[in-house]
Amino acid sequence: MTINWTLNTPWTNSLYEVYRDISGVWTLVGTSTSNSFTETGLENGTEYCYRVRSTGSYGNPDIVSPLLNYSQEICDRPVDRTPPCAPTVVLENDCEVPLNTLTWNNPNESCADDTYQYHVYFSQTVEGPYVLVGIIVGAENTTFTHVDGSSVSGCYQVTALDTLGNESAFITPVCGDNCPQYTLPNIITPNGDHSNDRFVPFPYRGVRSIDLTVFNRWGMVVFETTDPAIKWNGTLKDTNETLPDGVYYYVCDVIYARLAGDEVVQLKGYVHIAGGGGTQGNF
């Protein structure tokens, strides 16, 4: 608790004594030569009452000295505004699972005594912005796992909060990156046997989105999607008419999520529809 006071007197004050009401008795708790005094070690939410006695004189031996004056009484309740210290965070970046695992120290074991919960913030890039992705209650709970879709690229900040909501500062973020992978098959057999019925990528990772266009041999667009899972069943777009067996060509722009920013890779290839049951025609 910090007590401040002002005064306007024709004499000079040399000392201020601060008294606190302790069980009905005004008890000296400290002195000051300036116009403020801070008392520590108090209990949050408890009311404390103070008054200040000043000691001064005119500096004239013909005038009574010292001159003692009491301030009015003032009461207030201290509120904790000091946050816990920031945790030290370690990131285990597994781009093959994919999964990011964050661990950090409990500030209550080193530099705080009132840590209550943690906030975990995530950004897709080093520059931010950071968004809240996790709230963990309990100072002893110091682990968090996260994945951004199928991406583990990005940076994290972990802050500690006390019971009054005071939050520690952001410190140096911990960051991880993807090891992206996206591969397409060259044949599908959409015959309804639930085996290889759809054009889908092999297990992929680190892909934010795609832009896929499939053509027949005459250059007609037969299918388009931006869904990385694709799930094309060999039918004509818009009409869902079964396409005839044959070779179809594709161009696919794959957008990989990377720490330094999105990376675009273009894939070109073909897919053979076999056993789909479609008849030959002008497709």
C-alpha positions in Angstrom: 0.0 0.0 0.0 1.4 3.4 -1.0 0.2 6.5 1.0 0.8 9.9 -0.6 0.1 13.3 1.0 0.2 17.0 0.1 0.6 20.0 2.3 0.8 23.8 2.3 2.5 25.3 5.3 4.6 28.4 6.0 7.1 26.2 8.0 9.4 23.4 6.8 8.8 19.8 7.6 11.7 17.5 8.2 10.1 14.2 9.0 6.9 12.3 8.4 5.8 9.4 10.7 3.2 7.0 9.3 0.8 5.3 11.8 -1.5 2.4 11.1 -4.6 1.4 13.2 -3.7 -2.0 14.6 -6.5 -3.4 16.7 -7.6 0.1 17.6 -4.2 1.5 18.5 -2.4 3.9 16.2 1.0 2.2 15.8 4.1 3.7 14.1 4.8 1.6 11.0 7.4 3.7 9.3 8.9 7.1 8.6 9.6 9.2 5.4 11.3 12.4 4.5 9.4 12.7 1.2 5.6 12.9 0.6 4.9 9.2 0.3 5.4 5.9 2.1 4.9 2.3 1.0 4.1 -0.6 3.3 4.6 -4.1 2.1 3.7 -7.5 3.3 0.0 -6.7 3.6 -2.9 -9.0 2.8 -5.0 -8.5 -0.3 -8.5 -7.4 0.3 -8.0 -6.4 4.0 -8.8 -2.9 5.0 -5.9 -0.8 6.5 -6.3 2.7 8.0 -3.4 5.3 8.2 -2.6 8.8 9.4 0.6 10.8 9.1 2.3 13.0 11.6 4.6 15.7 10.3 7.4 17.3 12.2 8.6 20.8 11.2 9.7 24.2 12.3 10.1 27.8 11.2 13.9 27.7 11.8 13.4 30.6 14.3 14.5 29.9 17.9 11.9 32.4 19.1 9.1 30.2 17.8 8.1 26.9 19.4 9.7 23.9 17.8 9.0 21.2 16.7 5.6 21.7 15.1 3.6 18.5 15.1 0.6 18.0 12.9 -1.6 15.0 12.1 -3.3 14.3 8.8 -6.8 13.0 8.4 -7.3 9.3 8.6 -7.6 7.4 5.3 -8.4 3.7 4.7 -8.1 1.4 1.7 -7.6 -2.2 0.7 -4.5 -3.4 -1.2 -4.9 -5.1 -4.5 -2.2 -7.3 -6.1 -1.1 -5.8 -9.4 2.1 -7.8 -9.7 1.9 -10.7 -12.2 3.9 -13.9 -11.9 7.2 -14.2 -13.7 7.0 -15.5 -17.3 7.4 -19.3 -17.7 10.4 -20.7 -19.7 8.9 -22.7 -22.5 10.3 -25.7 -24.5 8.8 -26.9 -27.8 9.0 -30.4 -29.1 8.1 -30.1 -32.8 7.1 -33.4 -34.4 6.1 -32.7 -38.0 5.6 -36.4 -38.9 2.8 -37.1 -36.3 2.0 -34.1 -36.6 2.0 -32.6 -33.1 3.6 -29.8 -31.1 4.2 -30.4 -27.4 4.9 -27.5 -25.1 6.4 -27.8 -21.6 7.4 -25.1 -19.2 8.4 -24.6 -15.6 6.0 -23.8 -12.7 6.8 -20.2 -11.6 5.6 -21.0 -8.1 8.8 -23.2 -7.7 11.2 -20.3 -8.4 9.9 -16.7 -8.7 6.2 -16.6 -7.7 3.8 -17.9 -5.1 0.3 -17.2 -6.6 0.4 -18.7 -10.1 -3.2 -20.0 -10.8 -3.4 -20.7 -14.6 -1.6 -20.4 -17.9 -2.6 -18.9 -21.3 -1.1 -20.4 -24.4 -1.0 -18.2 -27.5 -0.3 -19.2 -31.1 0.7 -17.5 -34.3 1.2 -18.9 -37.7 4.3 -16.7 -38.2 7.0 -15.2 -36.1 5.6 -11.7 -36.5 2.1 -12.6 -35.2 -0.6 -11.8 -34.5 -1.0 -14.3 -31.6 -4.3 -15.8 -30.7 -5.3 -17.6 -27.5 -5.5 -21.4 -28.1 -5.4 -22.8 -24.6 -6.3 -22.0 -21.0 -4.8 -24.4 -18.4 -5.9 -24.2 -14.8 -3.5 -25.3 -12.1 0.1 -24.1 -11.6 1.3 -27.7 -11.6 -0.1 -28.4 -15.1 2.8 -27.4 -17.4 2.2 -29.3 -20.6 0.1 -28.5 -23.7 -0.3 -30.2 -27.1 -1.4 -28.4 -30.3 -1.7 -28.8 -34.0 -3.1 -26.2 -36.5 -5.2 -28.5 -38.7 -2.5 -30.8 -40.1 0.2 -28.1 -39.6 2.8 -27.8 -36.8 4.3 -24.6 -38.3 4.0 -21.6 -36.0 5.1 -19.9 -32.8 3.9 -20.0 -29.2 3.9 -17.8 -26.1 2.9 -19.1 -22.7 1.9 -16.6 -19.9 1.3 -17.2 -16.2 -1.7 -15.6 -14.4 -2.4 -15.2 -10.7 -5.8 -15.5 -9.0 -6.5 -11.8 -9.6 -5.9 -12.1 -13.4 -2.4 -10.4 -13.4 -0.7 -11.8 -16.5 3.0 -12.2 -17.0 4.7 -10.6 -20.0 5.3 -12.1 -23.4 8.9 -13.2 -23.8 10.8 -14.8 -26.7 8.5 -17.1 -28.6 9.3 -20.8 -29.4 8.7 -21.8 -33.0 8.5 -24.9 -35.1 8.1 -25.7 -38.8 6.5 -28.3 -41.0 8.1 -30.9 -43.1 5.4 -30.8 -45.7 4.3 -33.7 -47.9 1.6 -34.1 -50.5 1.5 -36.9 -53.1 -1.3 -37.9 -55.5 -2.0 -41.4 -56.8 -2.1 -42.2 -60.6 -5.0 -44.6 -60.7 -8.5 -45.0 -59.2 -11.1 -47.7 -59.6 -14.5 -46.2 -58.8 -16.4 -49.5 -59.0 -18.1 -49.3 -55.6 -16.1 -52.0 -53.9 -14.8 -49.4 -51.3 -11.3 -50.0 -52.4 -9.5 -47.2 -54.3 -12.9 -45.7 -55.3 -11.8 -42.1 -54.9 -8.9 -39.9 -56.0 -7.4 -38.9 -52.6 -3.9 -38.0 -51.7 -1.6 -40.3 -49.8 -1.3 -39.3 -46.1 -0.2 -35.7 -46.2 1.0 -33.1 -43.7 1.7 -29.4 -43.6 -0.9 -28.5 -46.3 -3.0 -25.3 -45.8 -5.0 -25.6 -49.0 -4.8 -26.7 -52.7 -6.2 -25.6 -56.0 -6.7 -28.7 -58.2 -8.1 -28.8 -61.8 -8.5 -32.1 -63.7 -8.8 -32.2 -67.5 -9.7 -34.8 -70.0 -7.5 -35.4 -73.0 -9.3 -32.7 -75.0 -8.6 -30.1 -72.3 -12.1 -30.0 -70.9 -12.2 -29.3 -67.1 -14.0 -32.3 -65.5 -13.3 -31.6 -61.8 -12.1 -28.8 -59.5 -11.5 -28.5 -55.8 -9.7 -26.6 -53.1 -10.1 -29.3 -50.5 -6.8 -31.0 -49.8 -8.6 -34.3 -49.2 -10.1 -34.1 -52.8 -12.3 -37.3 -52.5 -13.1 -37.2 -56.3 -15.1 -40.3 -57.3 -14.4 -40.0 -61.1 -17.6 -38.1 -62.0 -18.1 -35.0 -64.1 -18.3 -31.8 -62.1 -21.8 -30.2 -61.8 -23.6 -33.2 -63.3 -22.0 -36.1 -61.3 -22.1 -38.1 -64.6 -19.8 -41.0 -64.5 -16.7 -40.4 -66.6 -15.4 -43.1 -69.0 -12.3 -45.0 -68.2 -9.1 -43.4 -69.4 -6.3 -41.0 -68.5 -7.1 -37.6 -67.1 -4.5 -34.9 -66.4 -4.3 -32.5 -63.5 -2.6 -29.3 -62.3 -2.5 -28.9 -58.6 -1.2 -25.8 -56.7 -0.4 -27.0 -53.2 0.0 -24.3 -50.5 2.2 -25.5 -47.7 2.1 -23.8 -44.3 5.6 -22.8 -43.4 7.1 -20.7 -40.6 8.5 -18.1 -43.1 5.1 -17.8 -44.9 3.0 -19.9 -47.2 5.0 -21.9 -49.9 3.3 -22.7 -53.2 4.3 -25.9 -55.1 2.7 -26.9 -58.4 2.1 -30.6 -59.1 1.4 -31.8 -62.6 0.5 -35.4 -63.5 -2.2 -37.8 -64.6 -4.7 -40.2 -63.0 -6.1 -43.3 -64.8 -9.7 -44.1 -64.2 -10.1 -47.9 -64.5 -13.2 -50.0 -64.0 -15.5 -47.1 -63.3 -18.2 -48.4 -65.6 -18.4 -45.2 -67.7 -18.9 -45.5 -71.5 -16.7 -43.9 -74.0 -18.0 -40.6 -75.2 -16.9 -37.1 -76.0 -15.4 -36.5 -72.6 
